[in-house]
């Protein structure tokens, strides 16, 4: 995952987030599509809707 070390954190979030997260799971030998979903819809305070970048129920939530 060294290819990510020089990328500015906010440079290309939408373009790179899913690629990064899939690579992150591969480090641990986990196929992301088997355990987690991208852009999980959530309810925010005040009945607004939002999205979590990656969600694996009971394990991890990632918001980049």
N, CA, C and O atoms as a DFTB+ gen file, in Angstrom:
256 C
 N C O
     1  1       0.822      -1.185       0.000
     2  2       0.000       0.000       0.000
     3  2       0.870       1.254       0.000
     4  3       0.364       2.352       0.235
     5  1       2.147       1.114      -0.255
     6  2       3.034       2.282      -0.278
     7  2       2.640       3.305      -1.340
     8  3       3.032       4.468      -1.244
     9  1       1.874       2.895      -2.349
    10  2       1.484       3.853      -3.383
    11  2       0.610       4.982      -2.832
    12  3       0.429       6.000      -3.499
    13  1       0.071       4.817      -1.633
    14  2      -0.803       5.825      -1.034
    15  2      -0.051       6.804      -0.130
    16  3      -0.635       7.802       0.292
    17  1       1.215       6.553       0.178
    18  2       1.921       7.353       1.173
    19  2       2.122       8.813       0.772
    20  3       2.233       9.663       1.655
    21  1       2.173       9.138      -0.509
    22  2       2.407      10.504      -0.943
    23  2       1.151      11.216      -1.455
    24  3       1.236      12.329      -1.973
    25  1       0.003      10.583      -1.310
    26  2      -1.256      11.175      -1.766
    27  2      -1.802      12.084      -0.672
    28  3      -1.907      11.671       0.484
    29  1      -2.147      13.304      -1.025
    30  2      -2.749      14.226      -0.053
    31  2      -4.087      13.647       0.406
    32  3      -4.852      13.150      -0.420
    33  1      -4.386      13.703       1.711
    34  2      -5.592      13.071       2.245
    35  2      -6.891      13.497       1.582
    36  3      -7.807      12.683       1.469
    37  1      -7.002      14.721       1.147
    38  2      -8.256      15.173       0.557
    39  2      -8.157      15.379      -0.949
    40  3      -9.080      15.910      -1.567
    41  1      -7.051      14.965      -1.535
    42  2      -6.806      15.265      -2.947
    43  2      -7.856      14.665      -3.874
    44  3      -8.372      15.355      -4.754
    45  1      -8.176      13.394      -3.688
    46  2      -9.079      12.708      -4.606
    47  2      -9.965      11.717      -3.859
    48  3     -10.086      10.562      -4.266
    49  1     -10.572      12.156      -2.789
    50  2     -11.333      11.226      -1.949
    51  2     -12.318      10.388      -2.746
    52  3     -12.284       9.159      -2.674
    53  1     -13.181      11.022      -3.492
    54  2     -14.211      10.281      -4.200
    55  2     -13.624       9.336      -5.228
    56  3     -14.135       8.231      -5.410
    57  1     -12.572       9.741      -5.896
    58  2     -11.976       8.920      -6.939
    59  2     -11.174       7.752      -6.380
    60  3     -11.128       6.688      -6.997
    61  1     -10.534       7.934      -5.208
    62  2      -9.607       6.927      -4.700
    63  2     -10.097       6.111      -3.510
    64  3      -9.502       5.077      -3.207
    65  1     -11.135       6.523      -2.837
    66  2     -11.548       5.877      -1.585
    67  2     -11.822       4.389      -1.763
    68  3     -11.307       3.575      -0.996
    69  1     -12.609       4.023      -2.745
    70  2     -12.960       2.613      -2.900
    71  2     -11.757       1.770      -3.288
    72  3     -11.629       0.634      -2.831
    73  1     -10.876       2.302      -4.116
    74  2      -9.657       1.580      -4.491
    75  2      -8.782       1.366      -3.261
    76  3      -8.265       0.268      -3.052
    77  1      -8.613       2.403      -2.446
    78  2      -7.812       2.300      -1.230
    79  2      -8.406       1.264      -0.278
    80  3      -7.686       0.408       0.235
    81  1      -9.703       1.339      -0.043
    82  2     -10.344       0.432       0.914
    83  2     -10.269      -1.017       0.453
    84  3     -10.071      -1.911       1.275
    85  1     -10.421      -1.264      -0.826
    86  2     -10.294      -2.623      -1.346
    87  2      -8.867      -3.127      -1.147
    88  3      -8.670      -4.274      -0.746
    89  1      -7.869      -2.285      -1.422
    90  2      -6.473      -2.647      -1.195
    91  2      -6.180      -2.894       0.270
    92  3      -5.421      -3.801       0.611
    93  1      -6.779      -2.090       1.139
    94  2      -6.619      -2.260       2.581
    95  2      -7.086      -3.646       3.014
    96  3      -6.386      -4.316       3.774
    97  1      -8.226      -4.080       2.559
    98  2      -8.730      -5.414       2.903
    99  2      -7.824      -6.513       2.364
   100  3      -7.641      -7.539       3.018
   101  1      -7.260      -6.311       1.186
   102  2      -6.372      -7.322       0.592
   103  2      -5.135      -7.560       1.449
   104  3      -4.587      -8.662       1.438
   105  1      -4.678      -6.541       2.199
   106  2      -3.534      -6.717       3.093
   107  2      -3.799      -7.864       4.068
   108  3      -2.888      -8.611       4.424
   109  1      -5.048      -7.994       4.493
   110  2      -5.430      -9.010       5.473
   111  2      -5.996     -10.269       4.827
   112  3      -6.486     -11.160       5.521
   113  1      -5.929     -10.343       3.493
   114  2      -6.425     -11.519       2.789
   115  2      -7.941     -11.602       2.765
   116  3      -8.507     -12.689       2.641
   117  1      -8.603     -10.451       2.884
   118  2     -10.065     -10.410       2.921
   119  2     -10.575      -9.786       1.630
   120  3     -10.090      -8.738       1.204
   121  1     -11.540     -10.427       1.017
   122  2     -12.180      -9.870      -0.168
   123  2     -13.279      -8.914       0.287
   124  3     -14.298      -9.352       0.820
   125  1     -13.082      -7.622       0.081
   126  2     -14.008      -6.598       0.573
   127  2     -15.450      -6.873       0.165
   128  3     -16.362      -6.704       0.974
   129  1     -15.663      -7.287      -1.053
   130  2     -17.032      -7.493      -1.535
   131  2     -17.759      -8.611      -0.800
   132  3     -18.984      -8.708      -0.882
   133  1     -17.023      -9.457      -0.084
   134  2     -17.636     -10.554       0.670
   135  2     -18.062     -10.140       2.073
   136  3     -18.854     -10.839       2.705
   137  1     -17.546      -9.002       2.575
   138  2     -17.804      -8.651       3.972
   139  2     -18.314      -7.235       4.203
   140  3     -18.970      -6.984       5.213
   141  1     -18.034      -6.312       3.306
   142  2     -18.358      -4.908       3.570
   143  2     -18.958      -4.254       2.333
   144  3     -18.774      -4.721       1.209
   145  1     -19.680      -3.162       2.567
   146  2     -20.292      -2.440       1.458
   147  2     -19.822      -0.989       1.448
   148  3     -19.497      -0.416       2.488
   149  1     -19.792      -0.409       0.252
   150  2     -19.459       0.988       0.083
   151  2     -20.719       1.830       0.220
   152  3     -21.815       1.381      -0.115
   153  1     -20.555       3.059       0.718
   154  2     -21.615       4.054       0.764
   155  2     -22.885       3.543       1.447
   156  3     -23.972       3.569       0.870
   157  1     -22.722       3.081       2.685
   158  2     -23.852       2.631       3.498
   159  2     -24.666       3.842       3.952
   160  3     -24.129       4.760       4.573
   161  1     -25.951       3.841       3.642
   162  2     -26.826       4.938       4.047
   163  2     -27.057       4.888       5.547
   164  3     -27.297       3.818       6.106
   165  1     -26.986       6.049       6.207
   166  2     -27.215       6.150       7.655
   167  2     -28.108       7.347       7.953
   168  3     -28.184       8.299       7.176
   169  1     -28.776       7.275       9.090
   170  2     -29.611       8.381       9.561
   171  2     -28.765       9.279      10.445
   172  3     -28.116       8.800      11.375
   173  1     -28.764      10.567      10.169
   174  2     -28.014      11.540      10.944
   175  2     -28.961      12.263      11.897
   176  3     -30.179      12.196      11.733
   177  1     -28.410      12.950      12.885
   178  2     -29.272      13.722      13.782
   179  2     -30.160      14.688      12.989
   180  3     -29.746      15.240      11.970
   181  1     -31.374      14.874      13.474
   182  2     -32.303      15.767      12.783
   183  2     -32.975      15.115      11.593
   184  3     -33.493      15.807      10.717
   185  1     -32.974      13.792      11.548
   186  2     -33.607      13.009      10.472
   187  2     -33.001      13.227       9.092
   188  3     -33.644      12.935       8.083
   189  1     -31.777      13.735       9.035
   190  2     -31.080      13.871       7.756
   191  2     -30.454      12.515       7.403
   192  3     -30.247      11.675       8.278
   193  1     -30.160      12.314       6.140
   194  2     -29.492      11.103       5.680
   195  2     -28.046      11.415       5.337
   196  3     -27.718      12.531       4.933
   197  1     -27.188      10.423       5.500
   198  2     -25.786      10.535       5.132
   199  2     -25.285       9.184       4.675
   200  3     -26.056       8.229       4.584
   201  1     -24.008       9.098       4.388
   202  2     -23.409       7.853       3.909
   203  2     -22.058       7.637       4.575
   204  3     -21.279       8.577       4.735
   205  1     -21.785       6.401       4.961
   206  2     -20.480       5.991       5.477
   207  2     -19.724       5.395       4.294
   208  3     -20.279       4.588       3.549
   209  1     -18.460       5.785       4.116
   210  2     -17.696       5.308       2.960
   211  2     -17.655       3.787       2.877
   212  3     -17.852       3.223       1.800
   213  1     -17.402       3.120       3.990
   214  2     -17.353       1.650       4.004
   215  2     -17.886       1.152       5.332
   216  3     -17.576       1.714       6.383
   217  1     -18.692       0.092       5.289
   218  2     -19.308      -0.441       6.499
   219  2     -19.276      -1.963       6.472
   220  3     -19.753      -2.593       5.528
   221  1     -18.698      -2.549       7.538
   222  2     -18.707      -3.993       7.754
   223  2     -19.336      -4.180       9.130
   224  3     -18.678      -4.009      10.155
   225  1     -20.601      -4.528       9.137
   226  2     -21.391      -4.593      10.361
   227  2     -20.681      -5.389      11.449
   228  3     -20.257      -6.524      11.233
   229  1     -20.560      -4.773      12.620
   230  2     -19.956      -5.422      13.769
   231  2     -18.433      -5.430      13.777
   232  3     -17.817      -5.949      14.708
   233  1     -17.810      -4.843      12.716
   234  2     -16.353      -4.910      12.626
   235  2     -15.690      -3.560      12.411
   236  3     -14.844      -3.146      13.203
   237  1     -16.075      -2.870      11.335
   238  2     -15.375      -1.629      10.995
   239  2     -16.289      -0.688      10.217
   240  3     -17.168      -1.108       9.464
   241  1     -16.045       0.589      10.432
   242  2     -16.719       1.648       9.699
   243  2     -15.619       2.623       9.282
   244  3     -14.809       3.037      10.112
   245  1     -15.587       2.988       8.003
   246  2     -14.545       3.885       7.500
   247  2     -15.203       5.099       6.857
   248  3     -16.070       4.968       5.993
   249  1     -14.782       6.265       7.288
   250  2     -15.211       7.533       6.683
   251  2     -13.942       8.302       6.372
   252  3     -13.261       8.770       7.284
   253  1     -13.620       8.435       5.113
   254  2     -12.384       9.104       4.709
   255  2     -12.622      10.584       4.544
   256  3     -11.698      11.324       4.206
